[in-house]
């Protein structure tokens, strides 16, 4: 049996999982499934209380208690895309890119990828300072300096991590497009 409590009510849902089958008969191990689907930020703590009863006497039972805790944060990975447009060969355009940092998070890293390699260069900008701690917005700088005709479509991937646990992180993807063109076909940047 399972006692109906907070572990059964939204934002939690409970499923007997393999404990609903013969795996729920000892000796052995079975698994239940508890799902958290939060709609608001903040700490959550409930207890899941299940009973294990003798097969020969279902009035002889012991309680199995599991504490379920979570700290729900209001986080988004949606970032603004960057379009350099047409940039003349052998010139450069630098754009300041706003990065949304969620409450309780800090900008921790940037994955080295094509947004770091020529014809692109990257600078942490204000995201390397206290502005990189949420909630708020910091700005990185991305420069496009084509030396040949090129059509580029890359994704800069930054990472924000919980201030209290830098192993709990979200990837923030910033799509970047740019065209390196001859002087006559440039339209500005």
N, C-alpha and C positions, 0 to 999 in steps of 0.2 A: 504494500500500500504506500501511497504518497500523500502526505498532508498538504492540502491546498493552502498555500500561503503566497507570500510575495514572489516566490520563484515561479508561480503559475500566472501571475498577473502582468500586463504590459508594464514595462517594456520587455519583460521576460516571457518566453514560451517554453513549455516542457514537453518532451517526448520520451516514452519508455525505451526507445531504441531497442537494443538486443535483449534488454531485461524483460521485454514482453514475450520473449520466446523461451525455449527450453534452456537457453543460456542463463536465464534468470533463476535457475534451480541449481543449488550448490552441490558439490563444491565447484568453485570456479569463479570466473569474473564475467560480468556483463557491463554494458555501457548505456547510460542514459544520455540524452542530448538536451542541453539548455541553450536557448538562443536569446541574445540580447539585441533588441532593435530600438535604440533610444531615440527620442524625439526632442529632448532637451539636454543641455549640458549640466554637468555636476556629478558629485559622487553618488554612487548607488551601492547599497549593501542589503542583501537578503540572505535567508537561510533556506536551503532545500533540505527537507526532512523526509526521509524514506524509512519504511519499516521492513525488516527482514524477519520472517516468521518461520517456525518449525513446520515442516511438511505434515507432520503427524498431529500438530496442535496449533492451529492458527491463532490461538489466544496467547501463545508464548512468543513474544516478539521483542526485538531490540531496535532502537532508533539509530539510523545512520544519518548523520548531519553533515552537510557540506556548506561552508560559507561561500557565497558568490559576491564578489566586489568588483567594481569598475569605476573609473573616473572618466566620464564622458566629456569629450571636448568638442567644441564647435569648430570643425576644421574643413577647409576646402582646398582642393588642389588646382582649381581653375585659375589660370593666369592669362594675362593679356598677350596676344601674339604680336610679333614685331615684323613689320614689312618695310624693308629698306627701299623698295622700288628699284629703279634703274640708277646705277651709280657708275660714273665714267671710270674707265680703266686708269690705273695709276693715280687715283684720288682715294679719299676715304670719307666715310660718314660714320659718326658715332651717335648712338641713340641711348638715352637714359630710359631704362625699362623698370616700371614699377613692379615690385614683387609683394604680394599680399602675404603677410606673416600672421598666422592664427594665434589666438590667445593661448598662452601657456607653452608656445613653441619658440624656437630660435633657429635661425639659418645656420646650419652646421657644415654643409659641404656642397660642392658642385662636381658632378661627374664629368671627367675629362672626356670630351667627345668632339665631333666636328665643329661645334660652336666655339671651340678653343683653338682650332687649327686654321692656318691661313686659307682663305682670305679673311677669317674672323679673328678677333682678339677679344678677351673678356677681362673685366675688372669688377671686383666685388662691390665697389662703390660704397654707399652707406650701409649696405647689408653686412659689412664687416664690423660695424659699430653697434652701439646699443639700439640703433634703429632696426637692426636685424632681429630684435626680440619683439614678439607679438603681445597684444594685438596691434596691428599697424601696417604700414607700408614702408619698405626701404627701396632703394634704387640701385640696380647694377648698371654697368655700361657695357654695351656690345658695339664693337667697331667692325665695319665691313670695308676692306681695302682690296678690291680686285686688281690683279695684274694681267689677267687674260679674260676674254669673254666667257662668262659662266652664269649658269642659272643654279642658285643654291636653295635648298630647302632642308634645314637642319632643326634639331630640337635641343635646346639647352635644358639640362635636367639638374635642378637644385634640390636640396633636401632640407626640410625643416624637421627638427626633433623636439620631443618634449623636454622642457627645462629640467624636469625631475627625473627623466630617464632617457639619456641620449641614444638608447638602442631602439626606442619607439619613434619611428620616423615616417614621414610622408614624402613622396617624390613630387616636386613641383615642375611641371613641364612647360617650357616656353617655346612655342613654335616660331621659327625665324625663316623668313624668305628674303632673297636678295638676288639682283641681277647685275653682273658686271658687263657693261656695254661700251662700245666705242663712243667717243665724244659726241658725235652727231646724233645718236639715238638716245642720249640720256635725258631723263625727265625730272631729275632732282631727287633729293633724298632727304 
